[in-house]
Each structure stands twice: as C-alpha cells, then as structure tokens.
Amino acid sequence: MKIDNELILNVAKNARLNLTEDEISEFLPQLKEILESFSKIDKVNTKGIDPSFQPIEIKNVYRDDEIGKCLSQEEALKNTQHKKEGYFKGPKVI
Amino acid sequence: MKISEFILEVKSGNIDKEDYINKVIDEAKKINKEYNYFNTIIEKPVINKGKLNGLPVSVKDCICVKDIESTAGSKILKGYAPLFNATAVQNSIDNGAVIIGKTSQDEFGFGGFNINVGIDFKIPLNPFDTERVTGGSSGGAAGYTQKTKFAHFAIAESTGGSIVNPASFCGVVGLCPTYGLVSRYGLIDYANSLDKIGIMAKNVEDAVTALNIIKGYDKKDSTSIKDTIDLTKFLNKDVKGLKIGVIKESLKVDKPVNKAVWNAIKDLEKLGIKYKEISLPLTYKYGIACYYLLAMTEASTNLAKYCGMRYGLHEELKGNFNEYFSQVRSLGFGKEVKRRIILGTFARMAGFRDAYYLKAAKVRTLITQEYRGLFKKFDILLSPTMPVIAPKFLDTLKLTPLQNYMMDILTVGPNLAGLPHMTIPCGQEKGMPIGLMLIADHLKESKLIQVAGAYERK
C-alpha cells in the first residue's frame, strides 16, 4: 500500500482535520514508519481466533424502559456559547 | 504522613481540616510554579464529611469534577465545566475526600513522557531533576504525589501504562486495577476497551486504601464489575510460597534497571517467594503494534465528538458544518492528537479495517491467552516498569513518534489484557528512581497488594 500526500489528505478529510503543508510533510515519513512497523501483526496466525473488543467477558446490561432523571435544558446548554431560544445553535447544514 | 495516620490525627483533634487544606493549597501553588503539576488548583475546596476526614485528593484532568474545568489537557476542551462528578470522584467525596485540583497530563493521554501537552499547556518537570520528564500520561499526578509533604492520594488513569510509567519515573506507587473494577463513568475517554481509572500514592498502604474507596459496581458503566472485596486485609498477609514468573524479555533493558530489578527479586526470595524465568514471546513481539492500532482506532472515534458546538473551544459560526467542525478541530488539537486521529481513522477505513483494526483485535485475544496461561502456574508476573530511568527532555526530542511508542513495551501487555498491575520503587540510578512492576490475573489485586506490601516492609 502506498502512503502518500493524497492518502493522508483523504484520511484527514474523513477525520475533519485541515492539515497545513508543514504538518503533511512532517507526518508523512512518520506515518510510513509507524504503519510499516505495525504491519508485522500480519504475520500472526489468527485463524479461528475471535477478536477481543473488551479484555474481560461482559454481558449486556438491560434496564426497564422508565423515565429517569436527566439534565435540564438549561444545564445541557450551560457549556455552549452557541445557543438560541433554548437550543444549540450549529453551523449551516446546507 | 500515611492516610491512616492523617485520619487518626484529625479524629484526635491534632489536625484542623480547614487549616490543613489551606496549607495544602498554598503548597500546591508553590510547587506548581516550578513543576507544572496542575492544570487547575481549586482555591477554596469543599470540605466533605466521611471516613477520610478531609483528606486531600488530586484528580487527573481527564476525569470529570463537577463545576471544575476538566480539559484532559486539551485546548479543545478549554472552559468545559462538567455538570457531574465521575463516579471515582463521587465515591471519594462521599467518603470525605477534598478535591484539590486537576493534574496535568499528555493531551487526552496520548504520550509516555508527558511532553505531548495540549496547545497553551505547560509540561510537568520531574521532581528529582527538572531537566527530565515525569513520564506520562499521568505526569502531574505522579510528580505531585512525590513532591507534596501532606497526606494525599491521586486519582489517575491508564490506557497503555499511564499510571505505572510516571509513577515509576517519579518514585511513587502506582496501582492500575483490573479493567472494569473502577467505574469509567465521567472519564473523558481515550480508548474505551483499554481505559482504567486507578491510583497513585506515596506508599502501598495508601494506594490500597484509595483503591478501596474509588472501586465498586456502577450501573452507569456497562463494563463495571461487581466486586465488594476489602483489599486492605491483604496488606499484611504472608507471602511465603507464592510463585512469581520473571518475564525474560523484559530484562533486556538498561543495565542499572536490570540490576535493581534482580536485587528486588532476590529480596522477594528472602521473603519466601519462589521465582522462575518465563517468556511472553507474542506479547513482546506484537504488543506495541496491537496496542497502538486498537488505541488509536478507538481514540479517533471518541474524539469525533469534539466539534466546537456544545462545550469547550468555540469559534465564530462560519461556513457549513464540515468547514466549521474542521476549523475548530484543527485549531484545538495538538500535533500528537492529529497524528493519532489520522492513524486511527486510517486503521478503520473501508479496505484497511480487516488488516489493521480487526487483526489487532484478534492478536489481543492471543496476548490475553498468553498471560492467562501463565497465571495457571504463577501468582504474579514481574518485570521492570520502564526500560530506562526518566530521560532528559533533550533526549526525547531525538525520538521519532514510533520510537516514543516503543518505550511502552513493558506496559502495553497487561493493559491490553486488562490485568491489574502495580509499580513500586526498587532502587535508584543517578538519583533517579527505578520501578518494579507486578502483574496479577483478573481481579487478583489482592496478590499484588500482598507482594507489594511485603516488599515495602522488608
């Protein structure tokens, strides 16, 4: 696989990051070195092995569908600077 | 002064809680001017009632404290004041702890030296030598725990070694419990399947007292474990006949570190412990790659929520939502955060997901099996905590990001497998502390405490 400017820009766009020219030229050799080294896990035989998404066995936790205590509208908006009439105000969608 | 002594002194009237806390805050401010261990110091802390009798407790910045700025060391969370306490914090408060401030860290926990602090944050300096790092990511917690002369414990957090690493470099005790033993509710997460909240303290007894307070089942965390064992009762238990596996691969480290660890093994032998050298070939060969692929992938999804709308850093609302979110994220995240978001996003993108993320998750199963197989024969596995003493800032500048990651070789294994592990000081080189790491099977904190307690008393 080729790791080049184009790939990094594509990934950055997916991750909603604007990278500067300087950042791209700094990251490119570093990411190459890292991914090349990490690719060695390819050599591990994992045939028939299930992936672990947690280190311990966990079970689904269910609860009754009842109304509980939650944040008030005022509390939920306490940390934002962008609000209007009791709602979050976001950037333009279209 | 030990925590148990502090509690008694308050009870007998020899210590006035309010007066004590004022002195603690004055000292913390003084220390902070020189060493940068706090992102926030609470000017007038609330003194709570409970069995800890007003004990000062510091909290790593990534763990939420109600109404106190909690940033995880990142500019993107500047100004964020949580509306609730993390469960570990609430449990401490309910038992009479006094929260004194938020300790400094690598941004979102992304580092092993605490040099990857967020934009406009200060780097903490090692308490023994200010030209050296504290270790990371819980560097502030470790440095302050070492430096304060008052009774205290630190609530810290580890994803791949962020408790034992700085504890080792700063010469204090670090205790990272089994995944799920302490609730993660209220933790500003790095990688959910790896994150654990734990403790730093000046000695083993204090660390155990503290873990006993913060642990416990919490219905707000779906991975929380039901466990009500009183860990303090293992502190003075005899260790005769316990079996320790010494991890062969871990001893290929700097000579003074190797020597200090062997001395500790001989001391443990004198206490009646039996040891044998064992091997963890898969973990030592593939642990770093496996850990970083999983941690970065999870981090890249966790950090997707920071977009300058609901809390933290805000900019003027301009452009469409993609432009606005990208602008805020690019201004608010530091370099290492961007690097990890890019790597993590890459590892889970269509076409690469199976080869990187999914493969790493399977290797994780094998690594966990490798450890658990050994715990059928051994009570404890032992290694140095870090391969070197705390490096100088100048030397860390020469390392590439990959070389930085490689420093975690000894700590990623137990973190991947969710195993409880602990570091205790076991010697010095050039006046810098060296740490001994003990690892136990899931929910066998009792054995760590038994061995660490006996070693400390020797």
Interface residues (C-beta under 8 A of the other chain):
Chain A: M1 L7 I8 V11 A12 N14 A15 R16 L17 N18 L19 E23 E26 F27 Q30 L31 E33 I34 L35 S37 F38 S39 K40 I41 D42 V44 T46 I49 D50 P51 S52 F53 Q54 P55 I56 I58 N60 V61 R63 L71 E75 K78 N79 T80 Q81 H82 F88 K89 G90 P91 K92 V93 I94
Chain B: G79 Y80 A81 L83 T178 Y179 G180 S193 L194 K219 S222 T223 I225 L282 K285 Y286 A289 C290 Y292 L293 S300 A304 C307 M309 R310 Y311 G312 H314 L317 K318 G319 N320 F321 N322 E323 Y324 F325 S326 Q327 R329 S330 F333 K335 K338 R339 I341 I342 L343 T345 F346 M349 F352 A355 Y356 L358 K359 A360 A361 K362 V363 R364 T365 L366 T368 T400 P401 L402 Y405 L416 A417 G418 L419 H442
